[in-house]
Amino acid sequence: MIRRNELKRQRRAGFTLMEMLVVVAIIVALAGIGGFFLMGQWVGAQKDAAASQVKGPLTQACQAYFLKNSAYPDSLRQLLQKDQLGGGPYLENEDALKDPWGHEYQYDKAGTHNNGTRPDIWTKAPDDTMVGNWPKGR
């Protein structure tokens, strides 16, 4: 009789397999939900980076080229080379011509979205939204 009581007292306290599986399932579900929202933020951050690139260094390089040559470049690739008047290069390397998704930025010297005041520079995000150097709404 004493032995039975001693065996009951010596049992170890711990988690069952079912309890462990429930905890793991909860952790996986939370990680999946967090990852879903994190990926949405990642795409938004890439769009912001593309907008900063087209409105900042690329547009400024085109304007510097215009000040030196009295005309905008025919393509963005011209910003990587020295021009006839000894100016340039206006961009450091070819990586400046690629958007966060690895595609080259598009360029239109006529600047139809900018009412002809400066060239249009843009790219398309994976969700087909245009990211360009023109004011919103155009």
CYANA upper distance limits for C-alpha pairs under 8 A (distance plus 0.5 A):
  1 MET  CA      5 ASN  CA      7.37
  2 ILE  CA      6 GLU  CA      6.76
  3 ARG  CA      7 LEU  CA      6.74
  4 ARG  CA      8 LYS  CA      6.90
  5 ASN  CA      9 ARG  CA      6.78
  6 GLU  CA     10 GLN  CA      6.77
  7 LEU  CA     11 ARG  CA      7.22
 15 PHE  CA     19 GLU  CA      6.64
 15 PHE  CA     20 MET  CA      7.20
 16 THR  CA     20 MET  CA      6.94
 17 LEU  CA     21 LEU  CA      6.73
 18 MET  CA     22 VAL  CA      6.77
 19 GLU  CA     23 VAL  CA      6.86
 20 MET  CA     24 VAL  CA      6.71
 21 LEU  CA     25 ALA  CA      6.56
 22 VAL  CA     26 ILE  CA      6.76
 23 VAL  CA     27 ILE  CA      6.80
 24 VAL  CA     28 VAL  CA      6.68
 25 ALA  CA     29 ALA  CA      6.66
 26 ILE  CA     30 LEU  CA      6.70
 27 ILE  CA     31 ALA  CA      6.63
 28 VAL  CA     32 GLY  CA      6.60
 29 ALA  CA     33 ILE  CA      6.78
 30 LEU  CA     34 GLY  CA      6.58
 31 ALA  CA     35 GLY  CA      6.43
 32 GLY  CA     36 PHE  CA      6.68
 33 ILE  CA     37 PHE  CA      7.04
 34 GLY  CA     38 LEU  CA      6.53
 35 GLY  CA     39 MET  CA      6.58
 36 PHE  CA     40 GLY  CA      7.15
 37 PHE  CA     41 GLN  CA      7.01
 38 LEU  CA     42 TRP  CA      6.77
 39 MET  CA     43 VAL  CA      6.95
 40 GLY  CA     44 GLY  CA      6.96
 41 GLN  CA     45 ALA  CA      6.62
 42 TRP  CA     46 GLN  CA      6.79
 43 VAL  CA     47 LYS  CA      6.86
 44 GLY  CA     48 ASP  CA      6.78
 45 ALA  CA     49 ALA  CA      6.67
 46 GLN  CA     50 ALA  CA      6.73
 46 GLN  CA    100 PRO  CA      6.47
 46 GLN  CA    101 TRP  CA      8.48
 47 LYS  CA     51 ALA  CA      6.65
 47 LYS  CA    100 PRO  CA      8.43
 47 LYS  CA    125 ALA  CA      7.29
 47 LYS  CA    131 VAL  CA      7.57
 48 ASP  CA     52 SER  CA      6.61
 49 ALA  CA     53 GLN  CA      6.70
 49 ALA  CA    100 PRO  CA      7.67
 50 ALA  CA     54 VAL  CA      6.78
 50 ALA  CA     99 ASP  CA      6.38
 50 ALA  CA    100 PRO  CA      6.89
 50 ALA  CA    123 THR  CA      8.18
 50 ALA  CA    131 VAL  CA      7.34
 51 ALA  CA     55 LYS  CA      6.48
 51 ALA  CA    131 VAL  CA      6.34
 51 ALA  CA    132 GLY  CA      6.88
 51 ALA  CA    133 ASN  CA      7.59
 52 SER  CA     56 GLY  CA      6.06
 53 GLN  CA     57 PRO  CA      6.26
 53 GLN  CA     58 LEU  CA      6.78
 54 VAL  CA     58 LEU  CA      5.72
 54 VAL  CA     59 THR  CA      6.55
 54 VAL  CA    121 ILE  CA      6.57
 54 VAL  CA    122 TRP  CA      7.11
 54 VAL  CA    132 GLY  CA      6.77
 54 VAL  CA    133 ASN  CA      5.95
 55 LYS  CA     59 THR  CA      6.10
 55 LYS  CA     60 GLN  CA      8.26
 55 LYS  CA    132 GLY  CA      7.85
 55 LYS  CA    133 ASN  CA      5.31
 55 LYS  CA    134 TRP  CA      8.48
 56 GLY  CA     60 GLN  CA      6.46
 57 PRO  CA     61 ALA  CA      6.38
 57 PRO  CA     91 LEU  CA      8.44
 58 LEU  CA     62 CYS  CA      6.81
 58 LEU  CA     91 LEU  CA      8.42
 58 LEU  CA     96 ALA  CA      8.32
 58 LEU  CA    121 ILE  CA      8.23
 59 THR  CA     63 GLN  CA      6.75
 59 THR  CA    119 PRO  CA      8.46
 59 THR  CA    121 ILE  CA      7.97
 59 THR  CA    133 ASN  CA      7.84
 60 GLN  CA     64 ALA  CA      6.62
 61 ALA  CA     65 TYR  CA      6.66
 61 ALA  CA     79 LEU  CA      7.46
 61 ALA  CA     90 TYR  CA      5.91
 61 ALA  CA     91 LEU  CA      7.25
 62 CYS  CA     66 PHE  CA      6.67
 62 CYS  CA     72 TYR  CA      6.71
 62 CYS  CA     73 PRO  CA      7.36
 62 CYS  CA     79 LEU  CA      7.87
 62 CYS  CA     90 TYR  CA      8.48
 62 CYS  CA    119 PRO  CA      8.37
 63 GLN  CA     67 LEU  CA      6.73
 63 GLN  CA     72 TYR  CA      7.82
 63 GLN  CA    118 ARG  CA      8.41
 64 ALA  CA     68 LYS  CA      6.88
 64 ALA  CA     90 TYR  CA      7.92
 65 TYR  CA     69 ASN  CA      6.46
 65 TYR  CA     70 SER  CA      8.24
 65 TYR  CA     71 ALA  CA      7.85
 65 TYR  CA     72 TYR  CA      6.83
 65 TYR  CA     73 PRO  CA      7.44
 65 TYR  CA     79 LEU  CA      7.97
 65 TYR  CA     87 GLY  CA      8.22
 65 TYR  CA     88 GLY  CA      8.21
 65 TYR  CA     90 TYR  CA      7.70
 66 PHE  CA     70 SER  CA      5.34
 66 PHE  CA     71 ALA  CA      5.26
 66 PHE  CA     72 TYR  CA      5.41
 66 PHE  CA     73 PRO  CA      8.01
 67 LEU  CA     71 ALA  CA      8.19
 68 LYS  CA     85 LEU  CA      8.03
 68 LYS  CA     87 GLY  CA      7.34
 69 ASN  CA     85 LEU  CA      7.81
 72 TYR  CA    109 LYS  CA      7.24
 72 TYR  CA    118 ARG  CA      8.46
 72 TYR  CA    119 PRO  CA      7.91
 73 PRO  CA     78 GLN  CA      6.66
 73 PRO  CA     79 LEU  CA      7.78
 73 PRO  CA    109 LYS  CA      7.73
 74 ASP  CA     78 GLN  CA      7.63
 74 ASP  CA    109 LYS  CA      6.87
 75 SER  CA     79 LEU  CA      8.27
 75 SER  CA    107 TYR  CA      7.12
 75 SER  CA    108 ASP  CA      8.46
 75 SER  CA    109 LYS  CA      8.07
 76 LEU  CA     80 LEU  CA      8.20
 76 LEU  CA     97 LEU  CA      7.76
 76 LEU  CA    107 TYR  CA      7.29
 77 ARG  CA     81 GLN  CA      7.95
 77 ARG  CA     97 LEU  CA      8.37
 78 GLN  CA     82 LYS  CA      8.36
 78 GLN  CA     83 ASP  CA      8.27
 79 LEU  CA     88 GLY  CA      7.44
 79 LEU  CA     89 PRO  CA      6.21
 79 LEU  CA     90 TYR  CA      5.51
 79 LEU  CA     91 LEU  CA      6.30
 80 LEU  CA     88 GLY  CA      7.74
 80 LEU  CA     89 PRO  CA      5.36
 80 LEU  CA     90 TYR  CA      6.55
 80 LEU  CA     91 LEU  CA      5.90
 80 LEU  CA     92 GLU  CA      7.38
 80 LEU  CA     93 ASN  CA      7.17
 80 LEU  CA     94 GLU  CA      7.76
 81 GLN  CA     88 GLY  CA      6.64
 81 GLN  CA     89 PRO  CA      5.23
 81 GLN  CA     90 TYR  CA      8.03
 82 LYS  CA     86 GLY  CA      6.43
 82 LYS  CA     87 GLY  CA      6.08
 82 LYS  CA     88 GLY  CA      5.02
 82 LYS  CA     89 PRO  CA      5.46
 83 ASP  CA     87 GLY  CA      5.94
 83 ASP  CA     88 GLY  CA      6.74
 83 ASP  CA     89 PRO  CA      8.12
 91 LEU  CA     96 ALA  CA      7.46
 92 GLU  CA     96 ALA  CA      7.85
 93 ASN  CA     97 LEU  CA      8.48
 94 GLU  CA     98 LYS  CA      7.86
 97 LEU  CA    104 GLU  CA      6.06
 97 LEU  CA    105 TYR  CA      6.36
 98 LYS  CA    102 GLY  CA      5.99
 98 LYS  CA    103 HIS  CA      5.77
 98 LYS  CA    104 GLU  CA      4.83
 98 LYS  CA    105 TYR  CA      6.34
 99 ASP  CA    103 HIS  CA      6.00
 99 ASP  CA    104 GLU  CA      6.57
 99 ASP  CA    105 TYR  CA      6.69
 99 ASP  CA    123 THR  CA      7.59
101 TRP  CA    125 ALA  CA      8.25
103 HIS  CA    123 THR  CA      8.45
104 GLU  CA    123 THR  CA      8.11
105 TYR  CA    121 ILE  CA      7.11
105 TYR  CA    122 TRP  CA      6.19
105 TYR  CA    123 THR  CA      5.72
106 GLN  CA    120 ASP  CA      8.48
106 GLN  CA    121 ILE  CA      6.10
106 GLN  CA    122 TRP  CA      5.69
106 GLN  CA    123 THR  CA      6.38
107 TYR  CA    119 PRO  CA      7.54
107 TYR  CA    120 ASP  CA      6.19
107 TYR  CA    121 ILE  CA      5.19
107 TYR  CA    122 TRP  CA      7.17
108 ASP  CA    112 THR  CA      8.33
108 ASP  CA    119 PRO  CA      6.09
108 ASP  CA    120 ASP  CA      5.55
108 ASP  CA    121 ILE  CA      7.11
109 LYS  CA    118 ARG  CA      7.94
109 LYS  CA    119 PRO  CA      4.99
109 LYS  CA    120 ASP  CA      7.04
110 ALA  CA    116 GLY  CA      6.26
110 ALA  CA    118 ARG  CA      7.96
110 ALA  CA    119 PRO  CA      6.23
110 ALA  CA    120 ASP  CA      7.86
111 GLY  CA    115 ASN  CA      6.66
111 GLY  CA    116 GLY  CA      5.09
111 GLY  CA    117 THR  CA      7.23
111 GLY  CA    118 ARG  CA      6.00
111 GLY  CA    119 PRO  CA      4.52
111 GLY  CA    120 ASP  CA      5.08
112 THR  CA    116 GLY  CA      6.08
112 THR  CA    119 PRO  CA      8.24
112 THR  CA    120 ASP  CA      7.50
113 HIS  CA    120 ASP  CA      6.92
113 HIS  CA    134 TRP  CA      6.60
113 HIS  CA    138 ARG  CA      6.62
114 ASN  CA    118 ARG  CA      6.61
114 ASN  CA    119 PRO  CA      7.50
114 ASN  CA    120 ASP  CA      7.04
114 ASN  CA    134 TRP  CA      6.05
114 ASN  CA    135 PRO  CA      8.14
120 ASP  CA    132 GLY  CA      7.56
120 ASP  CA    133 ASN  CA      6.80
120 ASP  CA    134 TRP  CA      7.50
121 ILE  CA    132 GLY  CA      6.12
121 ILE  CA    133 ASN  CA      6.23
122 TRP  CA    130 MET  CA      7.26
122 TRP  CA    131 VAL  CA      5.92
122 TRP  CA    132 GLY  CA      4.48
122 TRP  CA    133 ASN  CA      7.00
123 THR  CA    130 MET  CA      6.44
123 THR  CA    131 VAL  CA      5.89
123 THR  CA    132 GLY  CA      6.98
124 LYS  CA    128 ASP  CA      6.07
124 LYS  CA    129 THR  CA      6.16
124 LYS  CA    130 MET  CA      5.23
124 LYS  CA    131 VAL  CA      6.59
125 ALA  CA    129 THR  CA      5.91
125 ALA  CA    130 MET  CA      6.96
125 ALA  CA    131 VAL  CA      7.58
134 TRP  CA    138 ARG  CA      7.52
